[in-house]
């Protein structure tokens, strides 16, 4: 999305990663939506920025343990679509 290009995403990402680890459902939802927006806009650049952020992938994976079904589903979709998709192709 064009609006995202105007932001310093690399500077914002550590804060959103912290939100993923939060116990506040609103913060987790905000972080998941931001990550989805980042990856959907330009998945190659977004993926590179996300993976360059310390503990980002681990934080997203940790959301899979959430008791909130929406968070489990959204984090699972992001992991499958943007991070684990290439791994599956290597086995086929």
C-alpha positions in Angstrom: 0.0 0.0 0.0 1.2 3.5 -0.9 0.8 4.9 2.6 3.1 2.3 4.0 5.9 3.4 1.7 6.0 6.8 3.4 6.6 5.3 6.8 10.0 4.2 8.2 8.8 0.6 8.5 12.2 -0.7 9.7 12.0 1.7 12.7 8.4 0.8 13.4 8.7 -3.0 13.2 10.4 -3.6 16.6 7.4 -1.9 18.3 4.9 -4.1 16.5 7.0 -7.2 17.3 6.7 -6.1 21.0 2.9 -5.8 20.4 2.8 -9.4 19.2 4.2 -10.5 22.5 1.8 -8.4 24.4 -1.0 -9.8 26.6 -3.3 -7.1 25.3 -5.6 -8.4 22.6 -6.0 -5.0 20.9 -2.2 -4.7 20.6 -1.8 -8.2 19.2 -4.6 -7.5 16.6 -3.0 -4.2 15.6 0.4 -5.9 15.2 -1.0 -8.8 13.2 -2.8 -6.4 10.9 0.3 -4.3 10.4 2.4 -7.4 9.6 -0.3 -8.5 7.1 -0.4 -5.0 5.5 3.4 -5.0 5.3 3.7 -8.4 3.7 0.7 -8.0 1.3 2.1 -4.8 -0.2 5.4 -6.0 -1.4 5.9 -9.4 0.1 9.6 -9.7 -0.9 10.6 -6.4 0.7 8.2 -6.9 3.6 9.5 -10.4 4.3 13.1 -9.1 4.2 12.4 -6.3 6.6 10.4 -8.6 8.9 13.1 -11.3 9.0 15.7 -8.6 9.7 13.9 -7.5 12.8 15.2 -9.3 15.9 12.8 -12.0 17.2 10.0 -11.0 14.7 9.4 -14.5 13.3 9.6 -16.1 16.8 7.0 -13.5 18.1 4.7 -14.3 15.2 5.0 -18.0 15.8 4.3 -17.5 19.5 0.9 -16.0 18.6 0.0 -19.5 17.4 -0.3 -20.4 21.1 -3.0 -17.7 21.6 -6.3 -18.9 23.0 -8.0 -16.4 20.6 -9.0 -18.3 17.5 -8.7 -15.2 15.2 -5.1 -14.7 16.3 -4.2 -18.3 15.8 -5.8 -18.3 12.3 -4.3 -15.0 11.2 -0.8 -15.8 12.4 -1.0 -19.2 10.8 -2.1 -17.7 7.5 0.8 -15.2 7.6 3.4 -17.9 8.4 2.1 -20.3 5.8 1.7 -17.7 3.0 4.8 -15.6 3.5 7.4 -17.7 5.4 6.8 -21.5 5.1 5.4 -21.7 1.5 8.9 -22.0 0.0 9.8 -24.8 2.4 6.9 -26.9 1.3 7.9 -26.6 -2.4 11.3 -27.9 -1.6 9.8 -31.2 -0.5 7.5 -31.8 -3.5 
